[in-house]
C-alpha cells in the first residue's frame, strides 16, 4: 500500500490533511511530518482539525498553521489524507466526503473508508507508518520531520511504556536523534510542562478515586463540575 500512496502523492499537487477530534501527540506529529514531507516535494498542503492542539504542543514547529474548523468549505485539494481516524466522522470536520482519500491508521476497527487504506495494527504509532512513507517518497529526514515523528512515537508509546514497542520503534527513534532530536528536551516539553490547573485536575481525580475488588480495580471519573472547580479545559485531559 505504501507504493500506491507514494504514487498518488507524486501524481497530485494539492493536499488537505486532518486527523481525529481532540488531537494527541501522534495525530499532530503524523500530520505535520507528512505536511513537511509533501512540501519538500513541492506540494501545497493545508492542515485542518476540529480542535486545537493541547497547549504544550503549541510551540512545536508548524502547529500554529493548523486551521481549527468544524467544516471545510470548497477547496481545490486533490487529495485528503486522514491520520488515525477509524472513520471520517471521528475527525469532527464536516465536508470531507467525496474526495480522493488516503486513510492511514494503526488502530483496530478502522472502516477502510478511503480510496487508499493503509491500516497497520502492528505499528506502535501512526508516526511509524508516516516515517516509512516519507522514506519511500525519498524525502530527507529534516529536523522538523524528525521532531514530529519522534513526538508521535513518544506520546503513543506512553514514553516507551507500552507493549506495542518493537525493535523498529527504537530504530526509527535512533534515526530521528541522528537528525537532531534531543530526547531529554522532548520528554520535558511533552511530559514535564503541566499547567497549574492540570496539576489540580490530577489531584482532584486521584482524591475521588475508588478501589474495588480488593484493590485490583481503580475507578475514577471526570465531569464538568470537576473541570470547573479546577479551572481546566478538555485540552488539559490529553
Backbone as CSV, one residue per row, in Angstrom:
resi,resn,N_x,N_y,N_z,CA_x,CA_y,CA_z,C_x,C_y,C_z
1,UNK,0.824,-1.220,0.000,0.000,0.000,0.000,0.857,1.269,0.000
2,UNK,2.075,1.178,0.579,2.949,2.354,0.562,3.221,2.813,-0.868
3,UNK,3.418,1.845,-1.761,3.706,2.195,-3.158,2.558,2.955,-3.774
4,UNK,1.325,2.486,-3.536,0.152,3.161,-4.094,0.008,4.571,-3.531
5,UNK,0.281,4.730,-2.220,0.173,6.057,-1.613,1.265,6.980,-2.154
6,UNK,2.456,6.448,-2.335,3.539,7.250,-2.922,3.188,7.690,-4.331
7,UNK,2.652,6.774,-5.120,2.258,7.112,-6.496,1.191,8.201,-6.496
8,UNK,0.206,8.059,-5.604,-0.867,9.051,-5.525,-0.317,10.399,-5.065
9,UNK,0.658,10.377,-4.162,1.241,11.619,-3.659,2.048,12.329,-4.736
10,UNK,2.806,11.562,-5.515,3.585,12.173,-6.589,2.680,12.716,-7.698
11,UNK,1.541,12.075,-7.904,0.658,12.442,-9.022,-0.202,13.664,-8.724
12,UNK,-0.298,14.052,-7.468,-1.161,15.164,-7.077,-0.341,16.298,-6.479
13,UNK,-0.932,17.491,-6.521,-0.181,18.668,-6.046,-0.758,19.275,-4.779
14,UNK,-2.079,19.260,-4.617,-2.715,19.973,-3.513,-3.353,18.970,-2.547
15,UNK,-2.993,19.099,-1.257,-3.410,18.133,-0.243,-4.077,18.833,0.937
16,UNK,-5.053,18.144,1.492,-5.689,18.550,2.751,-5.438,17.426,3.747
17,UNK,-4.853,17.741,4.920,-4.524,16.732,5.924,-5.300,17.017,7.203
18,UNK,-5.922,15.965,7.755,-6.647,16.090,9.006,-6.431,14.847,9.852
19,UNK,-6.972,14.878,11.068,-6.896,13.730,11.964,-8.110,13.776,12.883
20,UNK,-8.076,12.977,13.962,-9.250,12.881,14.817,-9.441,14.128,15.677
21,UNK,-10.690,14.338,16.102,-11.007,15.432,17.004,-10.220,15.264,18.306
22,UNK,-10.042,16.388,19.034,-9.235,16.393,20.253,-7.887,15.702,19.985
23,UNK,-7.070,16.278,19.141,-5.838,15.631,18.685,-4.846,15.379,19.810
24,UNK,-4.040,14.334,19.642,-2.985,13.999,20.596,-1.636,14.114,19.901
25,UNK,-0.590,13.695,20.574,0.747,13.839,20.019,0.966,13.051,18.748
26,UNK,0.365,11.868,18.660,0.534,11.052,17.455,-0.166,11.686,16.264
27,UNK,-1.376,12.172,16.465,-2.095,12.774,15.336,-1.419,14.061,14.873
28,UNK,-1.023,14.915,15.825,-0.338,16.163,15.464,0.994,15.866,14.788
29,UNK,1.781,14.968,15.391,3.090,14.643,14.825,2.985,14.028,13.447
30,UNK,2.034,13.119,13.264,1.872,12.457,11.963,1.446,13.453,10.887
31,UNK,0.493,14.326,11.234,0.033,15.329,10.274,1.178,16.227,9.815
32,UNK,1.920,16.770,10.771,2.934,17.747,10.414,4.153,17.110,9.755
33,UNK,4.532,15.904,10.177,5.627,15.220,9.491,5.269,14.995,8.029
34,UNK,4.029,14.574,7.786,3.588,14.344,6.406,3.514,15.654,5.635
35,UNK,3.051,16.710,6.280,2.958,18.007,5.608,4.332,18.504,5.175
36,UNK,5.304,18.437,6.084,6.656,18.883,5.731,7.244,18.038,4.608
37,UNK,6.955,16.738,4.615,7.485,15.870,3.559,6.881,16.215,2.207
38,UNK,5.578,16.415,2.168,4.928,16.763,0.900,5.413,18.119,0.390
39,UNK,5.600,19.056,1.306,6.087,20.365,0.883,7.514,20.286,0.370
40,UNK,8.295,19.345,0.890,9.654,19.139,0.362,9.605,18.653,-1.084
41,UNK,8.491,18.041,-1.457,8.301,17.584,-2.840,7.642,18.647,-3.719
42,UNK,7.445,19.840,-3.166,6.853,20.925,-3.939,5.334,20.941,-3.931
43,UNK,4.710,20.227,-2.987,3.250,20.156,-2.928,2.681,21.294,-2.081
44,UNK,1.406,21.589,-2.309,0.670,22.549,-1.490,-0.115,21.779,-0.444
45,UNK,0.001,22.181,0.820,-0.616,21.431,1.917,-1.411,22.376,2.814
46,UNK,-2.610,21.944,3.133,-3.467,22.638,4.092,-3.796,21.665,5.216
47,UNK,-3.681,22.092,6.459,-3.991,21.248,7.606,-5.211,21.806,8.331
48,UNK,-6.180,20.932,8.610,-7.407,21.341,9.287,-7.756,20.318,10.355
49,UNK,-8.027,20.788,11.574,-8.506,19.938,12.661,-9.747,20.559,13.279
50,UNK,-10.570,19.726,13.896,-11.762,20.228,14.563,-11.419,20.968,15.849
51,UNK,-10.342,20.545,16.525,-9.983,21.109,17.824,-8.512,21.508,17.827
52,UNK,-8.154,22.494,18.642,-6.742,22.896,18.728,-5.899,21.837,19.421
53,UNK,-4.608,21.894,19.164,-3.666,21.006,19.836,-3.584,21.363,21.310
54,UNK,-3.285,20.402,22.179,-3.046,20.725,23.585,-1.978,21.811,23.720
55,UNK,-2.104,22.600,24.749,-1.270,23.791,24.914,0.220,23.480,24.838
56,UNK,0.666,22.356,25.417,2.102,22.093,25.465,2.676,21.627,24.128
57,UNK,1.828,21.533,23.088,2.336,21.240,21.742,2.432,22.499,20.878
58,UNK,1.946,23.623,21.375,1.790,24.783,20.512,3.114,25.366,20.022
59,UNK,4.227,25.109,20.742,5.497,25.671,20.282,6.289,24.696,19.406
60,UNK,5.687,23.557,19.059,6.354,22.659,18.112,6.232,23.244,16.705
61,UNK,7.214,22.997,15.847,7.203,23.640,14.524,5.944,23.298,13.720
62,UNK,5.295,24.342,13.215,4.164,24.160,12.312,2.809,24.002,12.970
63,UNK,2.749,23.802,14.283,1.454,23.581,14.936,0.545,24.794,14.761
64,UNK,1.137,25.990,14.745,0.326,27.201,14.638,-0.305,27.373,13.262
65,UNK,0.082,26.570,12.292,-0.505,26.705,10.963,-1.718,25.801,10.778
66,UNK,-2.027,24.962,11.759,-3.197,24.084,11.650,-4.465,24.910,11.834
67,UNK,-5.327,24.892,10.837,-6.600,25.610,10.921,-7.561,24.839,11.833
68,UNK,-8.300,25.556,12.647,-9.298,24.943,13.511,-10.670,25.259,12.922
69,UNK,-11.364,24.217,12.478,-12.663,24.406,11.826,-13.500,23.139,11.980
70,UNK,-14.793,23.324,12.134,-15.712,22.192,12.235,-16.258,21.785,10.871
71,UNK,-15.871,22.507,9.838,-16.292,22.166,8.469,-15.318,22.814,7.505
72,UNK,-15.166,22.209,6.341,-14.363,22.814,5.284,-15.286,23.201,4.140
73,UNK,-15.102,24.407,3.650,-15.858,24.860,2.500,-15.179,24.320,1.242
74,UNK,-15.527,24.863,0.136,-14.926,24.415,-1.117,-13.401,24.543,-1.047
75,UNK,-12.724,23.531,-1.515,-11.267,23.546,-1.537,-10.798,22.906,-2.825
76,UNK,-9.651,23.337,-3.272,-9.124,22.770,-4.523,-8.207,21.586,-4.257
77,UNK,-8.215,21.052,-3.033,-7.354,19.910,-2.706,-7.685,18.717,-3.603
78,UNK,-6.646,18.110,-4.127,-6.820,16.930,-4.980,-6.827,15.641,-4.185
79,UNK,-6.386,15.704,-2.938,-6.365,14.503,-2.100,-6.529,14.901,-0.647
80,UNK,-7.252,14.063,0.077,-7.428,14.203,1.517,-6.630,13.096,2.190
81,UNK,-5.800,13.454,3.166,-5.071,12.474,3.961,-5.616,12.536,5.380
82,UNK,-6.088,11.396,5.883,-6.669,11.325,7.222,-5.786,10.427,8.085
83,UNK,-5.293,10.980,9.185,-4.416,10.241,10.084,-5.198,9.673,11.265
84,UNK,-5.055,8.433,11.515,-5.570,7.657,12.639,-6.998,8.017,13.072
85,UNK,-7.887,7.925,12.106,-9.316,8.080,12.370,-10.042,6.872,11.797
86,UNK,-10.802,6.188,12.645,-11.499,4.980,12.208,-12.527,5.227,11.141
87,UNK,-13.091,6.438,11.118,-13.999,6.859,10.052,-13.931,8.376,9.941
88,UNK,-14.554,8.925,8.914,-14.474,10.368,8.702,-15.169,11.142,9.812
89,UNK,-16.206,10.548,10.386,-16.936,11.257,11.437,-16.048,11.565,12.633
90,UNK,-15.060,10.702,12.891,-14.207,10.911,14.065,-13.317,12.148,13.926
91,UNK,-13.156,12.649,12.726,-12.379,13.879,12.561,-13.096,15.078,13.173
92,UNK,-14.430,15.007,13.246,-15.192,16.148,13.722,-15.290,17.273,12.717
93,UNK,-14.790,17.053,11.499,-14.805,18.069,10.445,-15.789,17.643,9.364
94,UNK,-16.782,18.458,9.113,-17.761,18.164,8.069,-17.243,18.619,6.704
95,UNK,-17.778,18.033,5.646,-17.435,18.449,4.293,-16.245,17.738,3.687
96,UNK,-15.814,16.635,4.305,-14.649,15.903,3.790,-15.034,14.806,2.797
97,UNK,-16.306,14.485,2.736,-16.748,13.365,1.920,-16.559,13.654,0.421
98,UNK,-16.495,12.570,-0.345,-16.471,12.689,-1.790,-15.138,13.066,-2.386
99,UNK,-14.076,12.972,-1.616,-12.742,13.314,-2.118,-11.885,12.058,-2.262
100,UNK,-10.842,12.144,-3.056,-9.852,11.075,-3.082,-9.178,11.070,-1.719
101,UNK,-9.342,9.977,-0.985,-8.946,9.942,0.421,-7.901,8.875,0.682
102,UNK,-6.833,9.274,1.360,-5.793,8.351,1.817,-5.971,8.178,3.319
103,UNK,-6.280,6.982,3.743,-6.607,6.652,5.128,-5.426,5.906,5.744
104,UNK,-4.757,6.528,6.737,-3.583,5.953,7.385,-3.887,5.788,8.867
105,UNK,-3.809,4.549,9.372,-4.231,4.298,10.743,-3.524,3.068,11.291
106,UNK,-3.441,2.978,12.632,-2.854,1.790,13.264,-3.772,1.206,14.336
107,UNK,-5.031,1.615,14.338,-5.971,1.141,15.342,-6.908,0.067,14.795
108,UNK,-7.372,-0.780,15.690,-8.396,-1.746,15.324,-9.702,-1.022,15.021
109,UNK,-10.520,-1.641,14.177,-11.851,-1.111,13.915,-11.929,-0.079,12.813
110,UNK,-10.831,0.187,12.118,-10.887,1.140,11.012,-11.834,0.619,9.925
111,UNK,-12.645,1.500,9.391,-13.687,1.096,8.440,-13.232,1.100,6.984
112,UNK,-11.967,1.364,6.735,-11.430,1.328,5.357,-12.288,2.160,4.412
113,UNK,-12.491,3.398,4.787,-13.374,4.304,4.073,-12.675,5.061,2.948
114,UNK,-11.366,4.890,2.816,-10.611,5.695,1.876,-10.554,5.128,0.471
115,UNK,-10.058,5.939,-0.435,-9.722,5.450,-1.770,-8.507,4.538,-1.672
116,UNK,-7.589,4.885,-0.772,-6.449,4.044,-0.423,-6.448,3.893,1.092
117,UNK,-6.345,2.664,1.577,-6.399,2.388,3.007,-5.150,1.642,3.444
118,UNK,-4.397,2.274,4.353,-3.228,1.606,4.929,-3.443,1.547,6.437
119,UNK,-3.804,0.376,6.917,-4.078,0.159,8.335,-3.126,-0.922,8.830
120,UNK,-2.231,-0.564,9.729,-1.232,-1.495,10.249,-1.333,-1.532,11.767
121,UNK,-2.041,-2.516,12.292,-2.259,-2.603,13.731,-0.993,-2.975,14.494
122,UNK,0.058,-3.393,13.791,1.311,-3.735,14.461,2.176,-2.502,14.724
123,UNK,1.837,-1.368,14.127,2.638,-0.149,14.306,2.410,0.432,15.688
124,UNK,3.469,0.868,16.336,3.363,1.459,17.669,2.701,2.826,17.635
125,UNK,2.764,3.485,16.499,2.167,4.813,16.348,1.921,5.048,14.871
126,UNK,0.978,5.912,14.584,0.776,6.317,13.197,2.053,6.957,12.659
127,UNK,2.800,7.617,13.547,4.054,8.237,13.155,5.068,7.258,12.592
128,UNK,5.029,6.003,13.050,5.914,4.985,12.464,5.583,4.774,10.992
129,UNK,4.291,4.706,10.693,3.859,4.493,9.317,4.216,5.691,8.447
130,UNK,4.041,6.895,9.004,4.392,8.104,8.265,5.894,8.139,7.981
131,UNK,6.701,7.720,8.949,8.147,7.658,8.722,8.457,6.741,7.532
132,UNK,7.842,5.556,7.492,8.055,4.630,6.378,7.646,5.268,5.056
133,UNK,6.537,5.983,5.078,6.040,6.612,3.856,6.977,7.717,3.385
134,UNK,7.483,8.502,4.332,8.407,9.579,3.973,9.687,9.012,3.375
135,UNK,10.173,7.914,3.953,11.345,7.255,3.368,11.060,6.777,1.949
136,UNK,9.881,6.173,1.763,9.526,5.666,0.439,9.376,6.792,-0.578
137,UNK,8.986,7.973,-0.106,8.868,9.131,-1.001,10.237,9.724,-1.340
138,UNK,11.274,9.303,-0.616,12.619,9.800,-0.888,12.896,11.175,-0.317
139,UNK,12.150,11.563,0.727,12.323,12.882,1.338,13.353,12.794,2.456
140,UNK,14.333,13.693,2.497,15.330,13.683,3.580,14.676,13.912,4.934
141,UNK,15.270,13.344,5.967,14.749,13.464,7.328,15.267,14.765,7.936
142,UNK,14.506,15.845,7.751,14.888,17.138,8.319,14.598,17.143,9.815
143,UNK,15.086,18.162,10.509,14.840,18.261,11.942,13.351,18.454,12.213
144,UNK,12.642,19.188,11.345,11.204,19.383,11.550,10.452,18.064,11.420
145,UNK,10.755,17.286,10.388,10.100,15.992,10.203,10.464,15.057,11.349
146,UNK,11.751,14.999,11.684,12.210,14.102,12.749,11.555,14.447,14.075
147,UNK,11.411,15.733,14.370,10.787,16.163,15.619,9.365,15.638,15.723
148,UNK,8.617,15.721,14.640,7.218,15.297,14.692,7.072,13.774,14.668
149,UNK,7.956,13.085,13.994,7.932,11.617,14.066,8.224,11.162,15.491
150,UNK,9.231,11.778,16.118,9.571,11.408,17.494,8.433,11.753,18.449
151,UNK,7.810,12.917,18.262,6.665,13.302,19.092,5.554,12.259,18.998
152,UNK,5.260,11.820,17.790,4.201,10.835,17.579,4.503,9.541,18.323
153,UNK,5.733,9.058,18.199,6.099,7.783,18.823,6.211,7.932,20.342
154,UNK,6.820,9.007,20.795,6.990,9.224,22.232,5.645,9.212,22.950
155,UNK,4.657,9.895,22.394,3.368,10.008,23.074,2.526,8.749,22.918
156,UNK,2.548,8.112,21.757,1.661,6.957,21.566,2.221,5.672,22.164
157,UNK,3.461,5.707,22.612,4.000,4.575,23.376,3.984,4.870,24.876
158,UNK,3.380,5.999,25.271,3.370,6.362,26.688,4.771,6.545,27.226
159,UNK,5.606,7.268,26.460,7.015,7.452,26.831,7.711,6.096,26.949
160,UNK,7.461,5.241,25.947,8.104,3.927,25.830,7.739,2.994,26.986
161,UNK,6.465,3.082,27.409,5.966,2.206,28.464,5.145,1.036,27.924
162,UNK,4.595,1.147,26.724,3.559,0.222,26.284,4.128,-0.995,25.557
163,UNK,3.304,-2.029,25.457,3.732,-3.292,24.858,3.748,-3.252,23.330
164,UNK,3.304,-2.130,22.735,3.281,-2.061,21.263,4.645,-1.730,20.674
165,UNK,5.671,-1.567,21.511,7.010,-1.194,21.035,7.705,-2.397,20.411
166,UNK,8.404,-2.163,19.315,9.185,-3.200,18.629,10.597,-2.664,18.391
167,UNK,11.518,-3.522,17.971,12.847,-3.010,17.618,12.793,-1.905,16.560
168,UNK,11.811,-1.999,15.657,11.664,-0.962,14.630,11.386,0.399,15.260
169,UNK,10.602,0.411,16.339,10.286,1.662,17.025,11.564,2.373,17.451
170,UNK,12.465,1.636,18.071,13.709,2.243,18.545,14.636,2.606,17.386
171,UNK,14.568,1.850,16.308,15.404,2.176,15.156,14.966,3.494,14.528
172,UNK,13.648,3.690,14.428,13.145,4.959,13.902,13.556,6.104,14.817
173,UNK,13.437,5.900,16.121,13.834,6.945,17.067,15.318,7.244,16.974
174,UNK,16.134,6.207,16.767,17.568,6.426,16.566,17.798,7.344,15.370
175,UNK,17.062,7.100,14.297,17.209,7.919,13.096,16.822,9.374,13.373
176,UNK,15.768,9.574,14.158,15.355,10.946,14.452,16.381,11.657,15.332
177,UNK,16.997,10.915,16.259,18.032,11.515,17.104,19.236,11.891,16.257
178,UNK,19.596,11.043,15.319,20.697,11.362,14.405,20.385,12.610,13.575
179,UNK,19.103,12.856,13.348,18.697,14.037,12.582,18.651,15.298,13.439
180,UNK,18.853,15.154,14.770,18.942,16.328,15.623,17.966,16.396,16.774
181,UNK,17.084,15.406,16.918,16.134,15.417,18.031,16.857,15.172,19.348
182,UNK,16.497,15.938,20.371,17.056,15.778,21.718,16.013,15.074,22.585
183,UNK,16.185,13.765,22.891,15.146,13.028,23.632,14.817,13.619,24.994
184,UNK,15.836,14.076,25.723,15.590,14.661,27.036,14.746,15.923,26.941
185,UNK,15.093,16.783,26.012,14.340,18.027,25.837,12.914,17.736,25.392
186,UNK,12.748,16.750,24.516,11.407,16.385,24.050,10.560,15.868,25.200
187,UNK,11.130,15.023,26.037,10.382,14.472,27.169,9.945,15.584,28.122
188,UNK,10.827,16.542,28.358,10.472,17.648,29.251,9.345,18.490,28.651
189,UNK,9.416,18.740,27.345,8.388,19.559,26.698,7.028,18.882,26.736
190,UNK,7.010,17.567,26.576,5.744,16.845,26.460,5.162,16.476,27.815
191,UNK,6.010,16.013,28.741,5.505,15.424,29.980,5.730,16.274,31.232
192,UNK,6.643,17.241,31.180,7.014,17.947,32.403,6.577,19.406,32.428
193,UNK,5.765,19.821,31.461,5.329,21.213,31.420,3.807,21.273,31.560
194,UNK,3.328,20.997,32.769,1.897,21.000,33.032,1.462,22.339,33.614
195,UNK,0.264,22.757,33.241,-0.302,23.964,33.845,-0.673,23.669,35.289
196,UNK,-0.815,24.734,36.080,-1.238,24.564,37.472,-2.621,23.914,37.521
197,UNK,-3.483,24.306,36.580,-4.812,23.724,36.533,-4.782,22.230,36.282
198,UNK,-3.885,21.783,35.409,-3.796,20.351,35.129,-3.328,19.585,36.366
199,UNK,-2.387,20.155,37.106,-1.943,19.508,38.339,-3.087,19.406,39.347
200,UNK,-3.897,20.477,39.438,-5.060,20.440,40.329,-6.056,19.382,39.861
201,UNK,-6.206,19.256,38.530,-7.128,18.263,37.986,-6.683,16.846,38.338
202,UNK,-5.397,16.563,38.176,-4.868,15.243,38.523,-5.129,14.950,39.999
203,UNK,-4.880,15.957,40.857,-5.115,15.774,42.282,-6.574,15.507,42.596
204,UNK,-7.479,16.238,41.917,-8.908,16.054,42.153,-9.366,14.665,41.723
205,UNK,-8.857,14.195,40.616,-9.235,12.861,40.136,-8.742,11.777,41.094
206,UNK,-7.501,11.915,41.535,-6.952,10.916,42.453,-7.682,10.938,43.800
207,UNK,-8.089,12.118,44.227,-8.773,12.231,45.507,-10.125,11.523,45.488
208,UNK,-10.759,11.476,44.322,-12.082,10.848,44.208,-12.006,9.389,43.747
209,UNK,-10.815,8.864,43.561,-10.660,7.510,43.029,-11.141,6.463,44.040
210,UNK,-11.866,5.472,43.538,-12.332,4.357,44.363,-11.572,3.092,43.988
211,UNK,-11.251,2.271,44.972,-10.627,0.971,44.756,-11.667,-0.121,44.989
212,UNK,-11.795,-1.016,44.032,-12.764,-2.099,44.092,-12.060,-3.447,44.001
213,UNK,-12.808,-4.485,44.328,-12.317,-5.857,44.199,-10.986,-6.050,44.923
214,UNK,-10.979,-5.624,46.184,-9.778,-5.811,46.978,-8.586,-5.013,46.494
215,UNK,-8.856,-3.888,45.865,-7.769,-3.044,45.392,-7.251,-3.384,44.008
216,UNK,-7.906,-4.326,43.324,-7.435,-4.733,41.995,-7.930,-3.821,40.887
217,UNK,-8.968,-3.029,41.171,-9.550,-2.167,40.148,-9.688,-0.748,40.700
218,UNK,-9.122,0.214,40.004,-9.232,1.618,40.385,-10.191,2.317,39.423
219,UNK,-11.142,3.054,39.972,-12.143,3.735,39.160,-12.128,5.224,39.486
220,UNK,-12.046,6.060,38.460,-12.161,7.496,38.644,-13.043,8.058,37.536
221,UNK,-13.619,9.224,37.760,-14.494,9.817,36.760,-14.183,11.298,36.627
222,UNK,-14.591,11.851,35.491,-14.363,13.258,35.200,-15.670,13.851,34.708
223,UNK,-16.087,14.975,35.290,-17.283,15.648,34.809,-17.064,17.161,34.785
224,UNK,-18.080,17.887,34.350,-17.931,19.334,34.203,-17.694,20.022,35.541
225,UNK,-18.283,19.489,36.609,-18.082,20.108,37.927,-16.603,20.088,38.317
226,UNK,-15.936,18.949,38.067,-14.503,18.853,38.385,-13.699,19.806,37.503
227,UNK,-14.049,19.864,36.222,-13.341,20.760,35.308,-13.486,22.212,35.758
228,UNK,-14.695,22.595,36.118,-14.935,23.981,36.539,-14.219,24.301,37.854
229,UNK,-14.220,23.342,38.771,-13.587,23.579,40.067,-12.081,23.744,39.962
230,UNK,-11.484,23.078,38.993,-10.029,23.155,38.828,-9.619,24.200,37.795
231,UNK,-10.591,24.803,37.120,-10.282,25.828,36.130,-9.568,25.291,34.910
232,UNK,-9.923,24.062,34.492,-9.249,23.428,33.363,-10.189,23.297,32.170
233,UNK,-9.592,22.973,31.020,-10.356,22.689,29.808,-10.058,21.266,29.370
234,UNK,-10.778,20.807,28.361,-10.562,19.428,27.930,-9.188,19.218,27.294
235,UNK,-8.521,20.303,26.891,-7.135,20.148,26.448,-6.236,19.656,27.569
236,UNK,-6.606,19.979,28.831,-5.799,19.537,29.972,-5.967,18.055,30.267
237,UNK,-6.899,17.367,29.611,-7.123,15.953,29.871,-6.316,15.059,28.943
238,UNK,-5.589,15.614,28.020,-4.914,14.820,26.978,-3.919,13.835,27.570
